[in-house]
Structures are given as structure tokens and as C-alpha cells.
Amino acid sequence: MPIYSEDRENDGGIPDQAQRFLKIIQDADGIILSLAEHNGSYTSAFKNILDWTSRQERNL
């Protein structure tokens, strides 16, 4: 999944990978989330996925 940026979103929209990921989460009966830790916080890879998925339904 590409690194999130507003410019990238404006130029190309939401990547297919992020749309598929959100659909999987929405269709699940539940999720168990286990995150790797990096310097006392979550990783930049998780933050990137969170950024893309959180932007998808903001205008609904």
C-alpha cells in the first residue's frame, strides 16, 4: 500500500488495497488486533493503513 499523503489521495483516490482492507474489516464478525511496538508506539506501517482506511467514509 502506498504511503499516505493528501496529494496522492487527490491525484489517485483511495488505493484498491485500502478499500479491500476496509471491506474485510467491515464484513468481519469481530477482529483481534495485535500490533508490533516501535519506540513505545505502533509502527508506521499500521499508521499508514489506519490513515488510508479512516479517509474512505469521511464524506458519508
C-alpha positions as CSV (number, residue, x, y, z in Angstrom):
1,M,0.0,0.0,0.0
2,P,1.5,3.4,-0.9
3,I,2.4,5.8,1.9
4,Y,-0.5,8.1,2.6
5,S,-0.4,11.8,1.5
6,E,-3.2,14.2,0.7
7,D,-1.6,14.8,-2.7
8,R,-1.5,11.1,-3.5
9,E,-5.2,10.8,-2.4
10,N,-6.2,13.8,-4.5
11,D,-4.3,12.6,-7.6
12,G,-5.3,8.9,-7.5
13,G,-8.0,8.4,-4.9
14,I,-8.0,5.6,-2.3
15,P,-5.8,2.7,-3.3
16,D,-7.6,-0.6,-4.0
17,Q,-5.6,-2.3,-1.2
18,A,-7.1,0.1,1.3
19,Q,-10.6,-0.4,0.0
20,R,-10.3,-4.2,0.2
21,F,-8.8,-4.0,3.7
22,L,-11.7,-1.9,5.0
23,K,-14.3,-4.2,3.3
24,I,-12.7,-7.2,5.1
25,I,-12.9,-5.4,8.5
26,Q,-16.5,-4.3,7.9
27,D,-17.5,-7.8,6.9
28,A,-15.9,-9.5,9.9
29,D,-17.9,-10.5,13.0
30,G,-15.0,-9.3,15.1
31,I,-11.3,-8.7,14.9
32,I,-8.3,-9.3,17.2
33,L,-5.7,-6.6,16.8
34,S,-2.1,-7.3,17.8
35,L,0.4,-4.6,17.0
36,A,4.1,-4.6,16.8
37,E,5.6,-1.9,19.0
38,H,8.2,0.6,17.8
39,N,9.7,3.1,20.3
40,G,6.7,2.8,22.6
41,S,4.1,3.3,19.9
42,Y,2.6,1.5,16.9
43,T,4.5,1.1,13.7
44,S,4.4,3.5,10.8
45,A,3.1,0.6,8.6
46,F,0.0,0.4,10.9
47,K,-0.4,4.1,11.0
48,N,-0.4,4.2,7.2
49,I,-3.1,1.6,6.9
50,L,-5.1,3.5,9.5
51,D,-4.7,6.7,7.6
52,W,-5.9,5.3,4.3
53,T,-8.9,3.4,5.8
54,S,-10.0,6.3,8.0
55,R,-10.3,8.6,4.9
56,Q,-12.7,6.3,3.0
57,E,-16.0,7.1,4.5
58,R,-15.4,10.6,5.8
59,N,-18.0,12.2,3.5
60,L,-20.9,9.8,4.2
